[in-house]
């Protein structure tokens, strides 16, 4: 289930904590921590060039969130889907990493989580090894990484890593949080509107991650770091 991030740079290793279990804030990756649309569009264009199959890359990147095969099926016949997925993933490091940047407030949000004595856990539908490339390229520190998971499938990883909130841009992320029995924090930086995120069960909705540090400070007042007993969803 968990795609571990072996071999990451030393400065991305978990921070040391003492005094027992430490709570965590979970983050989705695409369109939550990173704006991967330029890079993914470039990878789709490369896939189209290599396979000869027309792909509207600009349309594809408006639907980020679900697993890769969901989008690949829009362009390839069933018997070609697995080969296309393999080819896309082989092309991905060369085309998708460099053009991708952090979303507004992402760096400060991760810093705020660490400042509160909490761990950063990234749970994403992207393969862990590709997600790790993005995090390393942008220098975003994290403590745990679980990949190739979507919607309800993320819940076990959230529970395993002690996540107390899950932050994401997709309604599937709010489903993940609800399934794990934790509050979901929606950010309207992806394909889903604030209303969509609320309908999907978000406990809080932000326009982007710039508002997350203040929200975390507000909902952890009176809590001991790592326990977060004051949270009301």
Secondary structure, DSSP 8 states (H G I E B T S, - for coil): -----TT--GGGS-----SS---EEEE--BTTTEE-HHHHHHHHHHHHHHH-----HHHHGGGTTS-HHHHHTTTS-GGGHHHHHHHHHHHHHHHHSTT-EE-TTHHHHHHHHHHTT-EEEEE-SS-HHHHHHHHHHHT---SEEE-S--GGGGHHHHHHTTEEEEEESSHHHHHHHHHHTSEEEEETTSSS-HHHHHHTT-SEEESSGGGHHHHHHHHTTT--TTT-TT---
